Amino acid sequence: MTSTLQDTATTPTDGGVPELTHWIAGRPAPGGSGILGDVTDPATGAVTARVPFASAGEVVDAVAAAKAAFPAWRDTSLSARTRILFRFRELLDGRADELAAVITAEHGKVLSDAAGEVARGQEVVEFACGMPHLLKGSATENASTGVDVHSVRQPLGVVGIISPFNFPAMVPMWFFPIAIAAGNTVVLKPSEKVPSAALWMAELWREAGLPDGVFNVVNGDKVAVDGLLTSPDVKSISFVGSTPVARYIHETGTAAGKRVQALGGAKNHMVVLPDADLDLAADQAVNAGFGSAGERCMAISAVVAVGDVADGLVERIRTRAEGLRTGDGRRDPDMGPLVTRAAQERVSGYVEAGEREGASIVVDGRDVAPDADGQGFFVGPTLLDHVGTDMSVYTDEIFGPVLSVVRVDTYEQAVDLINANPYGNGTAIFTRDGGAARRFQNEVEVGMIGVNVPVPVPMAYYSFGGWKNSLFGDTHAHGTEGVHFFTRGKVVTTRWPDPSERGLDLGFPRNG
């Protein structure tokens, strides 16, 4: 590939912007439904491309391509599959900045943040390169007299991945490297807001030598999603997005007999105890609350100040937030825009509601003056204090750069607050007290916990996933749980009897 997406954009439409494609059976597939969605540059508000929305028939075509490719890919040796994974890894490592630029152009996050996203996705690729070890079964010789038993894990077949707008590269890479290395074939449905990263990675897979049909991309909306959920040839669904959609994905997919992991929304708390280093806590609250304009499922959105630390903590966060630079992510600011105009309006509406319901606005990002051209979708860092647990800024997942401070008197009240919340994705505690930290990690009902770490995203060899309304299904993403999700177990019992052992015995087999 000599230029980004050179094969996945057709001639400009009447509006003067290129029309993207799907990726089916190893090549670009122009959309045939006639329905197009706008892809915008969030920093300027300009439409930069149009993406085709797949028809039900086009989803069938993509699934058929994946199904046709599965037998040969399943039977390809682990060594050969792993060599392609390593090749993909090397190509991605050499061109990570190019993928980061693709992400920034459509999502808006700053280039350094986009590069971090690519790096974290790359960790899962590297984990999947160890698939020969991860797929090892077990064996028992002479489990019963003359009987040997061994176990194997085999791929499912065609797997569907439905990924969100906020991590166009990392979230798909939570799933597809493991699925492909284990011998499955993939149909990826990226967010229609940020389609180009998926198409870029499809081209990279082709350059790495992946056979046609093993990795496919269909763009679109609910039609494409429902096509994957109801297809009898799709064996599993991996999803990351909002809780209402995650619940729908889980209910619909499991009703169709599929294995489903559906990761939903979050309301992540950061507890600051009286003994904490307040400067460290303020730094990390700002980093975790405003990074990527708050458009992270692991973003801190509620700071729980315990005891008398609130005033000092709020002042420290205020001074740091007011010093942040907001602008076009390609101009090296601290924070970029939100992904769409609708997101900008929604976040601003929550700030207005918080003020109306009695919260104190310490830093107001609604009138930010960004370093950007055009009419981008900006809301600056926003800090609210004296937030009550009945306010919408606390109860709802805002998904924007809004940090709410909730004041409580005791550690016990902080834990009760977290455990009463319907979400359970990530949480953090800031303290110098090891006993308090140990008690916290044991008592909170949350899937991922940080001790003086505000965004506790696990390494690729551990699993990512929340509790309660943050996860539907019982299997987390990547790590060994990901390997088990994309494979099925078999146990083989073998005996090579001597001819003298022939005879009839209708009793239930006994081991002996």
Backbone torsions as a table, in degrees:
resi	resn	phi	psi	omega
1	MET	NA	127.8	-178.5
2	THR	-102.6	-13.5	176.5
3	SER	-150.0	157.5	-176.7
4	THR	-64.4	126.3	173.4
5	LEU	58.0	32.9	-177.9
6	GLN	-65.4	-27.8	-177.2
7	ASP	-95.4	-9.7	-171.2
8	THR	-112.8	18.9	173.1
9	ALA	-131.5	131.0	179.0
10	THR	-89.6	-173.1	179.4
11	THR	-62.6	155.1	-177.9
12	PRO	-58.0	146.4	174.0
13	THR	-76.5	-179.1	-179.5
14	ASP	-59.4	-25.1	179.3
15	GLY	-79.6	-0.7	176.8
16	GLY	84.9	8.8	178.1
17	VAL	-117.2	152.2	-177.2
18	PRO	-69.9	154.5	174.6
19	GLU	-105.9	124.3	-179.9
20	LEU	-77.1	179.5	-177.5
21	THR	-131.1	177.2	162.6
22	HIS	-89.2	-179.7	175.7
23	TRP	-135.9	108.6	-173.9
24	ILE	-133.2	129.3	176.7
25	ALA	58.4	39.2	172.6
26	GLY	83.2	13.9	-178.8
27	ARG	-154.0	160.2	176.8
28	PRO	-63.4	142.7	178.8
29	ALA	-128.6	102.8	-179.4
30	PRO	-57.5	144.4	-179.5
31	GLY	-68.2	143.5	-178.6
32	GLY	-118.0	-1.9	-176.1
33	SER	-78.3	-21.6	-176.3
34	GLY	83.2	-2.8	179.1
35	ILE	-99.2	125.9	-177.8
36	LEU	-125.0	146.9	173.8
37	GLY	-116.7	149.4	178.7
38	ASP	-78.7	136.7	169.7
39	VAL	-107.6	124.0	-173.9
40	THR	-114.1	156.0	168.4
41	ASP	-89.3	108.8	-173.7
42	PRO	-64.0	-22.6	-178.5
43	ALA	-75.9	-26.5	-177.3
44	THR	-116.6	-19.3	-175.5
45	GLY	82.8	0.0	-176.7
46	ALA	-79.7	143.5	173.0
47	VAL	-78.3	123.0	-175.4
48	THR	-107.8	-17.0	179.2
49	ALA	-165.0	168.3	171.7
50	ARG	-125.7	139.3	-174.7
51	VAL	-113.9	132.2	178.9
52	PRO	-74.1	140.3	173.9
53	PHE	-95.0	123.0	-174.3
54	ALA	-66.8	141.9	169.3
55	SER	-80.9	168.5	176.2
56	ALA	-58.9	-36.6	179.2
57	GLY	-66.0	-35.5	179.1
58	GLU	-70.0	-33.9	174.3
59	VAL	-64.5	-41.8	176.9
60	VAL	-58.8	-40.9	179.6
61	ASP	-63.3	-43.0	-179.3
62	ALA	-65.7	-43.1	178.8
63	VAL	-64.7	-39.2	179.0
64	ALA	-63.6	-39.4	177.5
65	ALA	-63.4	-41.9	178.4
66	ALA	-66.3	-39.7	179.2
67	LYS	-65.1	-41.0	180.0
68	ALA	-66.4	-32.2	-178.5
69	ALA	-80.4	-18.1	-171.8
70	PHE	-62.8	-48.9	-175.1
71	PRO	-56.3	-44.5	-179.3
72	ALA	-69.0	-37.8	-179.8
73	TRP	-70.3	-40.0	176.3
74	ARG	-58.9	-39.3	-176.4
75	ASP	-86.4	-5.5	173.9
76	THR	-67.8	137.2	-175.7
77	SER	-62.3	153.6	175.7
78	LEU	-58.2	-37.4	179.7
79	SER	-62.7	-43.8	-179.4
80	ALA	-68.9	-41.1	177.8
81	ARG	-62.3	-41.5	-178.0
82	THR	-66.2	-35.8	178.0
83	ARG	-61.0	-37.6	177.6
84	ILE	-68.8	-39.3	175.9
85	LEU	-59.5	-44.3	179.0
86	PHE	-63.6	-38.5	179.3
87	ARG	-65.2	-43.4	176.4
88	PHE	-59.9	-41.8	180.0
89	ARG	-61.6	-43.8	-179.2
90	GLU	-67.2	-41.2	178.4
91	LEU	-64.0	-43.4	-179.9
92	LEU	-65.2	-40.5	179.7
93	ASP	-61.1	-39.0	-178.5
94	GLY	-76.6	-17.2	-174.8
95	ARG	-128.0	25.1	-177.4
96	ALA	-60.0	-37.0	-179.5
97	ASP	-64.2	-32.8	178.5
98	GLU	-66.2	-44.2	178.0
99	LEU	-65.6	-38.6	177.9
100	ALA	-60.3	-38.8	178.7
101	ALA	-66.2	-37.7	176.2
102	VAL	-61.2	-42.9	-179.2
103	ILE	-64.4	-48.3	-178.4
104	THR	-60.4	-38.4	-177.1
105	ALA	-64.4	-28.1	-176.8
106	GLU	-109.8	-31.6	178.2
107	HIS	-91.2	-40.4	178.7
108	GLY	106.0	-14.6	-179.3
109	LYS	-61.3	153.2	-176.8
110	VAL	-65.0	156.0	-173.8
111	LEU	-59.6	-38.8	-179.3
112	SER	-65.7	-36.1	177.4
113	ASP	-68.4	-41.7	177.2
114	ALA	-62.7	-39.6	177.1
115	ALA	-64.0	-37.4	176.2
116	GLY	-64.4	-38.8	176.1
117	GLU	-59.4	-46.6	-179.9
118	VAL	-61.7	-41.6	-179.2
119	ALA	-62.7	-40.2	179.6
120	ARG	-70.3	-34.0	173.2
121	GLY	-66.4	-38.0	178.8
122	GLN	-60.7	-31.3	178.2
123	GLU	-61.3	-34.8	178.3
124	VAL	-72.3	-36.7	174.1
125	VAL	-58.7	-44.8	-179.8
126	GLU	-64.8	-39.2	175.5
127	PHE	-60.5	-43.4	-178.5
128	ALA	-67.7	-23.3	176.1
129	CYS	-63.4	-18.0	176.5
130	GLY	-92.5	20.9	-175.8
131	MET	-58.7	-35.4	177.9
132	PRO	-54.9	-37.7	176.9
133	HIS	-73.5	-39.5	-175.3
134	LEU	-69.4	-24.5	-178.7
135	LEU	-94.9	4.6	178.8
136	LYS	-62.3	131.5	174.3
137	GLY	-88.5	-162.4	177.9
138	SER	-129.1	161.7	-179.2
139	ALA	-143.8	142.7	175.3
140	THR	-128.3	118.7	177.9
141	GLU	-87.1	136.6	176.4
142	ASN	58.4	43.4	177.3
143	ALA	-58.9	-38.8	166.2
144	SER	-128.3	170.0	-174.1
145	THR	-57.3	115.1	179.0
146	GLY	73.3	12.0	-176.1
147	VAL	-118.7	128.1	176.6
148	ASP	-110.8	149.2	-179.7
149	VAL	-131.4	134.4	172.7
150	HIS	-141.9	155.9	-179.4
151	SER	-117.3	149.5	176.2
152	VAL	-137.2	159.0	173.0
153	ARG	-121.9	131.9	-174.9
154	GLN	-125.0	153.9	-177.9
155	PRO	-68.0	160.2	-178.2
156	LEU	-79.9	-42.7	-172.8
157	GLY	133.6	-127.0	177.6
158	VAL	-83.4	128.4	178.4
159	VAL	-121.3	142.5	179.1
160	GLY	-105.2	140.7	178.0
161	ILE	-127.5	127.3	179.2
162	ILE	-121.4	112.0	-169.3
163	SER	-114.1	158.1	-173.8
164	PRO	-91.6	175.0	-178.0
165	PHE	-78.0	-24.2	-166.4
166	ASN	-79.2	-20.5	174.9
167	PHE	-135.8	79.7	-173.3
168	PRO	-64.5	-22.2	180.0
169	ALA	-109.3	-47.1	-172.8
170	MET	-64.5	-46.4	-176.1
171	VAL	-65.2	-46.8	173.2
172	PRO	-56.2	-35.6	179.4
173	MET	-74.5	-11.4	168.9
174	TRP	-62.9	-27.6	-170.2
175	PHE	-112.9	-53.7	-166.2
176	PHE	-68.1	-30.3	177.1
177	PRO	-62.8	-41.1	179.9
178	ILE	-68.8	-44.7	179.6
179	ALA	-59.6	-46.3	-177.3
180	ILE	-69.3	-44.2	-179.8
181	ALA	-62.3	-31.3	179.9
182	ALA	-79.7	-6.6	175.7
183	GLY	105.8	8.8	177.6
184	ASN	-87.4	167.0	169.4
185	THR	-115.2	154.0	-163.9
186	VAL	-125.3	139.8	163.4
187	VAL	-121.5	115.9	-178.3
188	LEU	-102.8	129.5	172.7
189	LYS	-112.9	98.2	179.1
190	PRO	-77.5	168.7	173.2
191	SER	-62.2	137.2	178.5
192	GLU	-67.0	-14.7	178.2
193	LYS	-76.6	-27.4	-173.6
194	VAL	-137.7	64.3	-171.3
195	PRO	-81.3	-19.7	-165.9
196	SER	-71.8	-30.0	179.8
197	ALA	-62.7	-40.6	179.2
198	ALA	-63.3	-42.2	179.1
199	LEU	-67.6	-36.9	176.5
200	TRP	-61.1	-44.5	-179.8
201	MET	-69.2	-31.0	175.9
202	ALA	-61.9	-43.3	177.3
203	GLU	-64.2	-37.5	179.4
204	LEU	-65.2	-38.8	176.4
205	TRP	-60.7	-40.9	179.1
206	ARG	-62.5	-43.3	179.1
207	GLU	-64.8	-30.5	179.3
208	ALA	-74.5	-11.5	178.2
209	GLY	99.9	13.7	178.8
210	LEU	-67.8	132.3	-179.9
211	PRO	-61.3	150.5	178.9
212	ASP	-57.3	138.1	175.9
213	GLY	91.2	-12.3	-179.9
214	VAL	-74.3	-32.3	179.6
215	PHE	-129.5	119.4	-177.7
216	ASN	-128.8	152.1	179.8
217	VAL	-130.4	125.9	170.4
218	VAL	-121.0	128.0	177.3
219	ASN	-91.7	161.1	176.9
220	GLY	147.0	-159.4	-174.4
221	ASP	-125.2	-140.6	-175.0
222	LYS	-63.3	-29.5	177.9
223	VAL	-60.2	-45.1	179.3
224	ALA	-67.4	-41.7	179.3
225	VAL	-60.9	-49.3	-178.3
226	ASP	-65.7	-31.3	176.3
227	GLY	-61.6	-40.2	177.2
228	LEU	-71.7	-40.0	-176.6
229	LEU	-65.7	-32.6	-173.9
230	THR	-102.7	-7.9	-179.1
231	SER	-65.2	128.3	177.9
232	PRO	-69.7	-13.5	-178.4
233	ASP	-93.1	-7.8	176.5
234	VAL	-93.4	121.2	-171.4
235	LYS	-92.6	-22.0	179.8
236	SER	-151.0	159.2	177.3
237	ILE	-130.5	130.4	171.6
238	SER	-115.2	129.4	-173.9
239	PHE	-138.8	144.4	169.0
240	VAL	-135.4	129.3	179.4
241	GLY	175.6	-153.0	-177.5
242	SER	-74.7	160.1	-178.5
243	THR	-64.1	-44.2	179.1
244	PRO	-59.6	-40.4	180.0
245	VAL	-72.6	-37.8	177.3
246	ALA	-59.7	-41.6	178.1
247	ARG	-62.9	-42.9	178.4
248	TYR	-63.3	-43.8	179.4
249	ILE	-59.8	-45.4	-177.6
250	HIS	-65.9	-46.3	-178.0
251	GLU	-65.7	-43.2	-177.4
252	THR	-71.7	-43.4	-178.7
253	GLY	-67.0	-43.9	-179.9
254	THR	-69.1	-33.2	176.2
255	ALA	-63.2	-27.6	177.2
256	ALA	-89.1	8.8	175.1
257	GLY	83.5	18.0	-177.1
258	LYS	-96.4	155.3	167.4
259	ARG	-78.9	129.7	-174.1
260	VAL	-132.6	133.6	165.4
261	GLN	-122.6	114.1	-175.1
262	ALA	-124.3	105.6	-178.1
263	LEU	-91.3	125.6	-173.6
264	GLY	-105.6	-151.7	-171.9
265	GLY	-79.7	-173.0	-173.9
266	ALA	-155.8	157.4	167.2
267	LYS	-143.5	87.9	-168.7
268	ASN	-87.2	130.3	-178.7
269	HIS	-102.4	147.9	173.2
270	MET	-126.2	110.7	-177.4
271	VAL	-89.5	129.8	178.1
272	VAL	-116.9	111.8	-179.0
273	LEU	-83.3	161.9	-176.4
274	PRO	-59.8	-25.0	-178.1
275	ASP	-90.0	2.9	-174.3
276	ALA	-69.9	156.4	169.9
277	ASP	-75.2	105.5	-172.3
278	LEU	-68.9	-31.3	176.8
279	ASP	-67.2	-42.8	175.7
280	LEU	-62.6	-45.2	-178.9
281	ALA	-62.1	-40.8	179.2
282	ALA	-65.7	-43.8	176.9
283	ASP	-55.2	-48.8	-173.6
284	GLN	-74.2	-30.6	175.2
285	ALA	-64.3	-40.8	177.7
286	VAL	-66.8	-45.9	179.9
287	ASN	-59.9	-45.9	-174.1
288	ALA	-81.9	-22.9	-179.5
289	GLY	-87.8	-32.4	-172.7
290	PHE	-113.1	-10.3	175.2
291	GLY	-58.7	138.9	-177.6
292	SER	55.4	31.8	-179.4
293	ALA	54.6	30.2	178.5
294	GLY	74.8	5.3	-177.3
295	GLU	-89.5	60.1	176.9
296	ARG	-134.7	138.8	176.4
297	CYS	-70.8	-14.1	177.1
298	MET	-105.3	10.0	178.2
299	ALA	-64.9	145.3	170.7
300	ILE	-78.9	125.2	177.8
301	SER	-118.3	-16.2	179.7
302	ALA	-130.9	116.3	174.0
303	VAL	-95.2	121.4	-178.5
304	VAL	-101.8	105.0	-178.1
305	ALA	-90.9	120.9	-174.4
306	VAL	-100.4	131.1	175.6
307	GLY	72.7	-135.5	-172.2
308	ASP	-97.3	17.5	-176.4
309	VAL	-84.9	-11.6	-167.7
310	ALA	-59.7	-49.5	-175.1
311	ASP	-60.5	-47.8	-179.9
312	GLY	-65.3	-37.5	-179.8
313	LEU	-68.8	-44.9	-179.6
314	VAL	-61.3	-41.7	179.8
315	GLU	-64.1	-41.2	178.6
316	ARG	-65.4	-41.8	178.3
317	ILE	-65.5	-39.4	-179.6
318	ARG	-59.3	-49.7	-177.2
319	THR	-62.7	-36.2	179.4
320	ARG	-72.5	-42.6	-178.2
321	ALA	-64.8	-39.6	-179.5
322	GLU	-67.8	-19.6	179.1
323	GLY	-90.1	-2.6	-178.9
324	LEU	-75.1	145.1	177.6
325	ARG	-102.3	127.3	-179.4
326	THR	-110.7	136.1	180.0
327	GLY	176.4	-167.9	177.7
328	ASP	-58.8	125.8	-175.5
329	GLY	-61.0	-16.0	178.1
330	ARG	-86.8	-2.8	-178.6
331	ARG	-106.0	17.3	175.5
332	ASP	61.9	46.1	172.5
333	PRO	-83.2	-178.5	173.6
334	ASP	-83.0	-32.9	-174.1
335	MET	-143.9	140.9	179.9
336	GLY	-100.1	-164.3	-178.4
337	PRO	-82.8	174.2	166.4
338	LEU	-80.3	167.4	-166.7
339	VAL	-76.0	-30.7	-177.8
340	THR	-142.7	166.4	175.1
341	ARG	-62.9	-38.7	179.5
342	ALA	-62.4	-38.6	177.8
343	ALA	-64.7	-41.7	178.3
344	GLN	-59.7	-45.3	-178.4
345	GLU	-68.2	-37.2	179.6
346	ARG	-65.5	-45.7	-178.9
347	VAL	-64.4	-44.1	177.8
348	SER	-60.6	-36.3	177.9
349	GLY	-64.6	-36.4	177.3
350	TYR	-66.8	-38.4	178.5
351	VAL	-62.9	-43.6	177.7
352	GLU	-61.0	-42.6	179.9
353	ALA	-65.3	-39.8	178.5
354	GLY	-60.8	-43.2	178.0
355	GLU	-64.2	-41.8	-179.4
356	ARG	-65.5	-33.2	-177.5
357	GLU	-86.5	-1.4	171.9
358	GLY	115.2	0.5	176.1
359	ALA	-74.4	152.9	177.4
360	SER	-94.2	126.4	177.5
361	ILE	-86.9	111.0	-179.9
362	VAL	-89.0	-43.1	174.2
363	VAL	-131.3	125.8	-175.7
364	ASP	-110.9	113.8	-177.6
365	GLY	-92.6	5.5	-175.8
366	ARG	-71.0	-25.0	-177.5
367	ASP	-109.9	30.4	-178.1
368	VAL	-63.2	146.7	175.8
369	ALA	-107.5	93.5	-173.0
370	PRO	-79.2	156.5	172.8
371	ASP	-87.2	85.8	-175.8
372	ALA	-162.1	157.1	175.3
373	ASP	-96.7	157.8	174.9
374	GLY	78.1	-154.8	-176.3
375	GLN	-118.9	75.3	-178.6
376	GLY	-77.1	175.5	-170.9
377	PHE	-104.7	69.5	-169.8
378	PHE	-102.9	137.7	161.6
379	VAL	-133.4	127.9	-178.2
380	GLY	-79.2	174.4	176.8
381	PRO	-54.3	132.8	-176.4
382	THR	-130.0	130.6	-178.7
383	LEU	-123.1	123.4	176.9
384	LEU	-114.6	137.2	178.6
385	ASP	-117.2	165.1	179.9
386	HIS	55.5	44.2	179.7
387	VAL	-83.4	132.0	177.6
388	GLY	-95.5	154.4	-175.6
389	THR	-73.6	-6.7	175.7
390	ASP	-96.4	-1.4	-179.4
391	MET	-82.4	147.2	-178.1
392	SER	-64.4	-27.6	178.2
393	VAL	-67.6	-20.0	175.6
394	TYR	-94.8	-42.3	-172.9
395	THR	-75.5	-29.2	-173.3
396	ASP	-100.4	151.8	172.1
397	GLU	-81.2	106.4	-174.9
398	ILE	-76.9	-39.4	-178.7
399	PHE	60.0	52.4	178.3
400	GLY	-158.9	178.8	-174.7
401	PRO	-81.4	60.5	-178.7
402	VAL	-122.7	117.5	-179.0
403	LEU	-109.5	122.3	-178.3
404	SER	-107.1	133.8	177.3
405	VAL	-104.4	121.6	177.4
406	VAL	-110.7	129.5	-176.6
407	ARG	-101.2	130.0	175.2
408	VAL	-132.9	164.1	-176.3
409	ASP	-89.6	-32.1	-170.3
410	THR	-135.8	162.5	173.1
411	TYR	-57.3	-44.1	-178.2
412	GLU	-60.1	-39.0	178.0
413	GLN	-66.0	-36.5	178.6
414	ALA	-63.9	-45.0	179.2
415	VAL	-65.3	-41.9	178.3
416	ASP	-60.9	-37.8	179.4
417	LEU	-61.2	-47.2	-179.2
418	ILE	-65.4	-45.0	-176.1
419	ASN	-70.6	-23.4	177.8
420	ALA	-80.6	-14.8	-177.9
421	ASN	-73.6	140.7	-178.2
422	PRO	-70.3	-15.5	178.9
423	TYR	-96.9	157.2	178.6
424	GLY	-151.6	50.0	-175.7
425	ASN	-83.2	-70.0	179.9
426	GLY	-136.6	155.5	175.0
427	THR	-154.3	163.9	-179.0
428	ALA	-144.5	154.3	173.5
429	ILE	-129.4	137.9	176.7
430	PHE	-115.4	119.5	-174.5
431	THR	-165.0	160.2	169.7
432	ARG	-100.8	-1.0	-173.5
433	ASP	-95.9	107.9	-179.3
434	GLY	-63.1	-34.7	179.1
435	GLY	-66.0	-41.2	178.4
436	ALA	-65.6	-41.1	179.6
437	ALA	-64.0	-41.9	-179.8
438	ARG	-65.6	-40.5	177.4
439	ARG	-64.4	-41.0	-178.8
440	PHE	-61.6	-49.2	-176.8
441	GLN	-65.0	-22.5	177.8
442	ASN	-83.6	-32.1	-169.9
443	GLU	-95.1	-26.6	-176.7
444	VAL	-77.5	143.1	-177.2
445	GLU	-97.9	71.3	-173.8
446	VAL	-142.1	147.4	-174.4
447	GLY	-79.3	-30.5	-177.2
448	MET	-132.2	127.1	-170.4
449	ILE	-127.8	136.3	175.9
450	GLY	-115.7	136.4	172.6
451	VAL	-108.6	107.2	-172.0
452	ASN	59.1	22.5	175.4
453	VAL	-128.3	113.3	-170.9
454	PRO	-78.7	-28.5	-178.7
455	VAL	-120.5	84.0	-171.9
456	PRO	-82.4	60.1	175.9
457	VAL	-75.2	121.5	-174.6
458	PRO	-69.7	160.5	170.3
459	MET	-64.3	162.0	-173.3
460	ALA	-62.2	-26.4	-178.2
461	TYR	-86.1	-0.5	164.3
462	TYR	-107.3	168.0	-175.1
463	SER	-99.3	145.9	179.4
464	PHE	-103.8	125.5	176.0
465	GLY	173.2	150.5	-178.8
466	GLY	-103.2	-172.1	176.9
467	TRP	-116.1	175.8	174.4
468	LYS	54.2	-131.9	-175.6
469	ASN	-79.1	9.4	175.5
470	SER	-93.9	-5.1	178.0
471	LEU	-152.2	129.2	173.0
472	PHE	-116.0	123.6	-168.5
473	GLY	108.8	166.6	-174.0
474	ASP	-111.4	12.6	-177.5
475	THR	-122.3	127.0	178.7
476	HIS	-81.4	173.8	-179.0
477	ALA	-86.3	153.2	179.6
478	HIS	42.7	-166.8	-173.1
479	GLY	63.2	-166.2	-178.6
480	THR	-67.0	-27.2	175.6
481	GLU	-64.6	-36.0	176.5
482	GLY	-64.3	-40.2	177.7
483	VAL	-61.5	-43.8	179.4
484	HIS	-67.5	-34.4	179.8
485	PHE	-63.5	-40.0	-175.2
486	PHE	-91.6	10.8	176.9
487	THR	-137.2	160.8	174.6
488	ARG	-121.7	146.4	-177.4
489	GLY	-91.5	145.6	170.3
490	LYS	-130.3	145.3	173.2
491	VAL	-121.1	127.0	-176.2
492	VAL	-113.0	123.9	177.5
493	THR	-108.5	126.5	-170.8
494	THR	-127.4	137.6	171.9
495	ARG	-139.9	138.5	175.5
496	TRP	-116.3	85.7	-169.6
497	PRO	-76.1	153.9	171.6
498	ASP	-76.5	143.4	179.2
499	PRO	-53.9	-27.1	-178.4
500	SER	-70.2	-12.0	-176.9
501	GLU	-89.7	5.7	-179.4
502	ARG	-67.2	153.1	177.6
503	GLY	152.2	165.3	-178.5
504	LEU	-95.9	137.9	175.0
505	ASP	-154.8	104.2	-174.6
506	LEU	-86.4	4.7	178.2
507	GLY	-73.2	157.4	178.1
508	PHE	-64.4	135.2	-175.8
509	PRO	-57.5	134.9	176.0
510	ARG	-114.6	146.5	175.1
511	ASN	-89.0	140.1	-179.6
512	GLY	-169.1	NA	NA
